[in-house]
Amino acid sequence: MLIIKNMKFRFIANAGGIFTGSKGTKILCDPWIVDGVFEDAWYHYPPLKTKLSDIQDVDGIYVSHIHPDHYDERNFDFPKDIPLIILNEGPNFLKKNLINKGYNNLIEIKDNETIDFKEFKLTLYKPFTKHIFEESLIGNLIDSALVLENEGVTAINFNDNQPDANACSFLKNRFKNIDLAMLNYNAAGPYPSCFDNLTTEEKITENQKILKRNFDHLCDIIPILQPKSVLPFAGAYIVGGKNYYKNEYLGTTTWDECAEYLNKNLNFNSKVFCLRENQTFDIKNQKQLEKYEKLDVNEMKKYIQSLKDKKYEYENDQMPDISELKDNINLASTRFINRVKRFNIELKSNVYLKIKNEDVQIVKGKDADRHLYCDLDLRLLNRILHKKSHWNNAEIGTHINFKRIPNKMDSDLHTCMSFFHL
């Protein structure tokens, strides 16, 4: 006799966790386990007890996108026969990377397509908006969201794919009763922590504005989505190494702070809850199976201090020859211009790289009075040029310091800088 169990979610860290279906099928999501993604900068807090060997016994792995806190290429080591669930949407950098690593058992799901996977129905979505808060012509190229249905229970794992009001209306109409919404609450990125046109006080103020903006957005969309429960999810990290001091104004905070804000300001009766590592939520019964204990912020600050002497891998490199570096920058700049033509846009900002005491222009923007100055370790820059590191990962890892005039976001430029390399 088949015993029907309830669909559950067991949290690991950040955007990682395991859904278990009514017949025991396990789907692992976005397994970042080992510290040091984003060019050695990102660390888990609390430190993880889970090891890669602990999460091998699963029936499928959903990888939402190629950012290393979701797909840690360094440590993505699973049996090649495990099905990998990915979005079928181009340009598919993730698919190309997985195939290059020998993973061919791919389940590719198109936008708004539903498939059967054992006892689950799975639906995937491409990015709901180009950019949730900023003006953008190119927008989000890589994210996805996963809807899981099992025995009348529906959960949506949004991870970094933040929905707007229209997307929430669509999802509510499409899935009717949503039992769990896993919603991002942070703003992982270089602003304001890396923008030196701001004073320390201005960075702290901007950090608070960004968090309130994100929390208020959740307060706006949750009543549209009307989920029974909300789990603040994804973007939970701290920065180690020489940039540790930037934790004070990263544009991020703990999931506890988000939950407290929602419980105080949300105009809908969703259950807002948090999970620690290896704690489980029974989605059908809306029940946490273990007692939750809030994060100790003071202990977190002590842990951050303990990470300040960690070395980034590029700090072990020799400094590049400046003449050769400049030649490579000029060549990369020319190739960058040709690559960006595919988007059929004009970049707004003039962009400069700090090379010793010289600002070397690499992008000529259409707005003469709009400038972005970039300053990073020349060893890391050399790695980026030779595709051993990646500009976007360096940005998100807080390795690049910026000055922008005026202090106005040019989101398309930051997207395009991913194509700055030889």
Backbone hydrogen bonds, N-H to C=O, Kabsch-Sander energy under -0.5 kcal/mol:
donor,donor_aa,acceptor,acceptor_aa,energy
4,I,2,L,-0.6
5,K,3,I,-0.5
5,K,22,S,-2.1
8,K,20,T,-2.2
9,F,281,F,-2.0
10,R,18,I,-2.8
11,F,9,F,-0.6
11,F,279,Q,-2.4
12,I,16,G,-2.4
13,A,16,G,-0.9
16,G,13,A,-3.7
17,G,29,C,-1.2
18,I,10,R,-2.5
19,F,27,I,-2.6
20,T,8,K,-2.4
21,G,25,T,-2.7
24,G,21,G,-1.6
27,I,19,F,-2.7
28,L,26,K,-0.5
28,L,60,G,-2.7
29,C,17,G,-3.0
30,D,62,Y,-2.5
32,W,30,D,-1.6
33,I,31,P,-0.7
36,G,42,W,-3.2
37,V,42,W,-0.7
40,D,36,G,-1.8
41,A,37,V,-0.9
41,A,38,F,-0.9
42,W,37,V,-2.4
43,Y,238,I,-2.8
54,D,51,K,-1.7
55,I,52,L,-1.4
56,Q,53,S,-0.6
58,V,56,Q,-2.0
59,D,26,K,-2.2
60,G,26,K,-1.1
61,I,83,P,-2.2
62,Y,28,L,-3.3
63,V,61,I,-0.6
63,V,85,I,-2.1
64,S,62,Y,-0.6
70,H,67,H,-2.3
71,Y,67,H,-2.8
73,E,71,Y,-1.4
75,N,72,D,-1.2
76,F,72,D,-0.6
76,F,73,E,-0.6
77,D,75,N,-1.6
82,I,79,P,-1.7
84,L,105,N,-2.4
85,I,61,I,-3.2
85,I,83,P,-0.5
86,I,84,L,-0.6
86,I,107,I,-2.3
88,N,109,I,-2.9
89,E,87,L,-1.2
93,F,91,P,-1.3
96,K,92,N,-1.8
97,N,93,F,-2.0
98,L,94,L,-2.7
99,I,95,K,-2.4
100,N,96,K,-2.0
101,K,97,N,-1.3
102,G,99,I,-1.7
103,Y,98,L,-2.6
104,N,102,G,-0.8
106,L,104,N,-1.8
107,I,84,L,-3.5
108,E,106,L,-0.7
109,I,86,I,-2.3
109,I,107,I,-0.5
112,N,124,L,-2.9
113,E,110,K,-2.2
113,E,124,L,-0.6
115,I,122,L,-2.4
117,F,120,F,-2.6
120,F,117,F,-2.3
121,K,149,E,-2.2
122,L,115,I,-2.7
123,T,147,V,-2.1
124,L,110,K,-0.5
124,L,113,E,-1.2
125,Y,145,A,-2.0
140,N,130,K,-1.3
145,A,125,Y,-1.6
146,L,157,N,-2.2
147,V,123,T,-3.0
148,L,155,A,-3.0
149,E,121,K,-2.3
150,N,153,V,-2.3
153,V,150,N,-1.6
155,A,148,L,-2.5
156,I,180,L,-2.7
157,N,146,L,-3.3
157,N,155,A,-0.5
158,F,156,I,-0.9
158,F,182,M,-1.8
159,N,182,M,-0.5
161,N,158,F,-2.9
162,Q,160,D,-1.6
168,C,164,D,-2.1
169,S,165,A,-2.3
170,F,166,N,-2.3
171,L,167,A,-2.7
172,K,168,C,-2.5
173,N,169,S,-2.2
174,R,170,F,-2.3
175,F,171,L,-2.7
176,K,172,K,-1.8
177,N,175,F,-1.1
178,I,176,K,-0.8
179,D,154,T,-1.9
179,D,177,N,-0.6
180,L,154,T,-1.4
181,A,229,S,-2.2
182,M,156,I,-2.8
183,L,181,A,-0.8
183,L,231,L,-1.4
185,Y,234,A,-0.6
187,A,251,G,-1.7
194,C,190,P,-3.2
195,F,192,P,-1.7
196,D,194,C,-0.9
196,D,402,F,-3.1
198,L,195,F,-1.4
203,K,199,T,-2.4
204,I,200,T,-2.1
205,T,201,E,-2.2
206,E,202,E,-2.8
207,N,203,K,-2.6
208,Q,204,I,-2.0
209,K,205,T,-2.2
210,I,206,E,-2.7
211,L,207,N,-2.2
212,K,208,Q,-2.3
213,R,209,K,-2.6
214,N,210,I,-2.5
215,F,211,L,-2.8
216,D,212,K,-3.0
217,H,213,R,-1.9
218,L,214,N,-1.9
219,C,215,F,-2.1
220,D,216,D,-1.5
221,I,217,H,-2.3
222,I,218,L,-2.4
224,I,221,I,-0.7
225,L,221,I,-2.5
226,Q,222,I,-3.2
228,K,178,I,-2.3
229,S,179,D,-0.9
230,V,271,K,-3.0
231,L,181,A,-2.4
233,F,183,L,-2.8
234,A,14,N,-1.7
237,Y,235,G,-0.8
238,I,43,Y,-2.1
240,G,41,A,-2.7
241,G,307,L,-2.4
243,N,240,G,-0.6
244,Y,241,G,-2.0
246,K,243,N,-2.1
247,N,244,Y,-1.9
248,E,245,Y,-1.2
249,Y,246,K,-1.7
250,L,247,N,-0.9
258,C,254,T,-1.4
259,A,255,W,-2.5
260,E,256,D,-2.6
261,Y,257,E,-2.1
262,L,258,C,-2.6
263,N,259,A,-2.7
264,K,260,E,-1.2
265,N,261,Y,-2.3
266,L,262,L,-2.9
268,F,266,L,-0.6
271,K,228,K,-3.2
272,V,270,S,-0.6
273,F,230,V,-2.1
273,F,271,K,-0.5
278,N,11,F,-2.9
279,Q,276,R,-2.2
281,F,9,F,-2.6
282,D,287,K,-3.2
283,I,7,M,-1.6
283,I,281,F,-0.9
284,K,7,M,-0.9
286,Q,282,D,-0.9
287,K,282,D,-1.9
289,L,280,T,-2.6
297,V,295,L,-0.9
300,M,296,D,-2.0
301,K,297,V,-2.2
302,K,298,N,-1.9
303,Y,299,E,-2.2
304,I,300,M,-2.4
305,Q,301,K,-2.0
306,S,302,K,-1.6
307,L,303,Y,-0.6
307,L,304,I,-1.4
308,K,305,Q,-1.2
310,K,307,L,-1.9
315,E,312,Y,-1.5
316,N,313,E,-1.9
317,D,314,Y,-1.5
325,L,321,D,-2.7
326,K,322,I,-2.5
327,D,323,S,-1.8
328,N,324,E,-2.3
329,I,325,L,-2.3
330,N,326,K,-2.3
331,L,327,D,-2.1
332,A,328,N,-2.8
333,S,329,I,-2.5
334,T,330,N,-1.9
335,R,331,L,-2.3
336,F,332,A,-2.5
337,I,333,S,-2.1
338,N,334,T,-1.6
339,R,335,R,-2.3
340,V,336,F,-2.3
341,K,337,I,-0.9
342,R,339,R,-1.1
343,F,340,V,-1.9
344,N,341,K,-1.4
347,L,345,I,-0.5
350,N,370,R,-2.7
351,V,363,V,-1.9
352,Y,372,L,-2.4
353,L,360,V,-2.9
354,K,374,C,-2.5
355,I,353,L,-0.7
355,I,358,E,-3.2
356,K,354,K,-0.6
358,E,355,I,-2.2
360,V,353,L,-3.2
360,V,358,E,-0.8
361,Q,359,D,-0.6
362,I,351,V,-2.8
363,V,351,V,-1.5
365,G,363,V,-0.7
366,K,347,L,-2.5
367,D,348,K,-2.0
368,A,366,K,-0.7
370,R,367,D,-1.8
371,H,369,D,-0.5
371,H,405,I,-3.0
372,L,350,N,-2.9
373,Y,403,K,-3.4
374,C,352,Y,-2.7
375,D,401,N,-2.6
380,L,377,D,-0.6
381,L,377,D,-2.4
382,N,378,L,-2.1
383,R,379,R,-1.6
384,I,380,L,-2.5
385,L,381,L,-2.5
386,H,382,N,-1.5
387,K,384,I,-1.6
388,K,383,R,-2.7
389,S,383,R,-1.2
394,A,390,H,-2.3
395,E,391,W,-2.5
396,I,392,N,-2.6
397,G,393,N,-2.0
398,T,395,E,-2.0
399,H,394,A,-2.7
400,I,394,A,-0.6
401,N,375,D,-2.8
402,F,194,C,-3.6
403,K,373,Y,-1.8
405,I,371,H,-2.5
408,K,406,P,-2.3
413,L,410,D,-0.5
414,H,410,D,-1.6
415,T,411,S,-2.1
416,C,412,D,-2.5
417,M,413,L,-2.0
418,S,415,T,-1.3
419,F,416,C,-2.8
420,F,417,M,-1.7
421,H,419,F,-1.1
422,L,385,L,-2.7
